[in-house]
Amino acid sequence: MIDVTVDPDAWSEAEPGTEALLDRWLVEDGAAVQKDQPIAEVVLVKATLEIVAPAAGRLVHRVKQGDTLAQGVPIASIG
């Protein structure tokens, strides 16, 4: 399984302790995805970031739409 997280570079402008919001899933739970396919949108410090699949496989959501997450927390897994 490969964990999917928000790119660590995206947090560089954020204050310590800032959380991101999983705004919208672009792919259903359990769906097949391709490498670099957009899978979710995350809002961090007034910017919406598109999260892409780091590999091909089946997507397993680990965070619900509308949940907040801290830096480094996986939002999904690909297996």
NUDO-566084 format. One record per residue (C-alpha): z negated, x, y negated. Coordinates in steps of 0.02 Angstrom, whole numbers, plus 50000, padded with zeros to 5 digits. Layout:
NUDO-566084
<site w="Z" u="X" v="Y"/>
...
end
This chain:
NUDO-566084
<site w="50000" u="50000" v="50000"/>
<site w="50040" u="50058" v="49825"/>
<site w="49929" u="50002" v="49681"/>
<site w="50012" u="49938" v="49522"/>
<site w="49919" u="49978" v="49359"/>
<site w="49956" u="49979" v="49173"/>
<site w="50030" u="50148" v="49126"/>
<site w="49886" u="50261" v="49070"/>
<site w="49988" u="50315" v="48918"/>
<site w="49984" u="50134" v="48856"/>
<site w="49796" u="50149" v="48833"/>
<site w="49808" u="50303" v="48719"/>
<site w="49799" u="50199" v="48559"/>
<site w="49661" u="50084" v="48624"/>
<site w="49478" u="50104" v="48582"/>
<site w="49366" u="50148" v="48730"/>
<site w="49313" u="49990" v="48822"/>
<site w="49467" u="49892" v="48767"/>
<site w="49528" u="49768" v="48898"/>
<site w="49705" u="49709" v="48929"/>
<site w="49757" u="49531" v="48970"/>
<site w="49872" u="49489" v="49114"/>
<site w="49980" u="49369" v="49013"/>
<site w="50110" u="49317" v="49139"/>
<site w="50170" u="49354" v="49314"/>
<site w="50360" u="49369" v="49323"/>
<site w="50363" u="49372" v="49514"/>
<site w="50274" u="49256" v="49636"/>
<site w="50137" u="49321" v="49750"/>
<site w="50211" u="49381" v="49915"/>
<site w="50388" u="49401" v="49846"/>
<site w="50498" u="49549" v="49886"/>
<site w="50523" u="49665" v="49737"/>
<site w="50635" u="49814" v="49701"/>
<site w="50583" u="49978" v="49622"/>
<site w="50577" u="49963" v="49430"/>
<site w="50591" u="49773" v="49436"/>
<site w="50485" u="49689" v="49300"/>
<site w="50340" u="49600" v="49386"/>
<site w="50215" u="49556" v="49249"/>
<site w="50177" u="49555" v="49063"/>
<site w="50013" u="49626" v="49000"/>
<site w="49947" u="49614" v="48821"/>
<site w="49856" u="49769" v="48759"/>
<site w="49805" u="49797" v="48577"/>
<site w="49925" u="49667" v="48507"/>
<site w="50073" u="49733" v="48607"/>
<site w="50153" u="49651" v="48758"/>
<site w="50195" u="49776" v="48895"/>
<site w="50313" u="49744" v="49039"/>
<site w="50245" u="49809" v="49203"/>
<site w="50376" u="49864" v="49330"/>
<site w="50362" u="49889" v="49517"/>
<site w="50336" u="50074" v="49559"/>
<site w="50418" u="50047" v="49729"/>
<site w="50510" u="49916" v="49832"/>
<site w="50410" u="49804" v="49949"/>
<site w="50308" u="49643" v="49952"/>
<site w="50203" u="49606" v="49798"/>
<site w="50022" u="49553" v="49821"/>
<site w="49935" u="49490" v="49663"/>
<site w="49761" u="49562" v="49638"/>
<site w="49729" u="49489" v="49466"/>
<site w="49755" u="49309" v="49411"/>
<site w="49861" u="49263" v="49261"/>
<site w="49743" u="49253" v="49111"/>
<site w="49618" u="49379" v="49181"/>
<site w="49567" u="49532" v="49083"/>
<site w="49566" u="49707" v="49156"/>
<site w="49499" u="49877" v="49112"/>
<site w="49598" u="50038" v="49112"/>
<site w="49646" u="50095" v="49287"/>
<site w="49613" u="49927" v="49371"/>
<site w="49756" u="49882" v="49490"/>
<site w="49841" u="49717" v="49447"/>
<site w="49937" u="49710" v="49611"/>
<site w="49984" u="49803" v="49769"/>
<site w="50153" u="49831" v="49848"/>
<site w="50164" u="49852" v="50034"/>
end
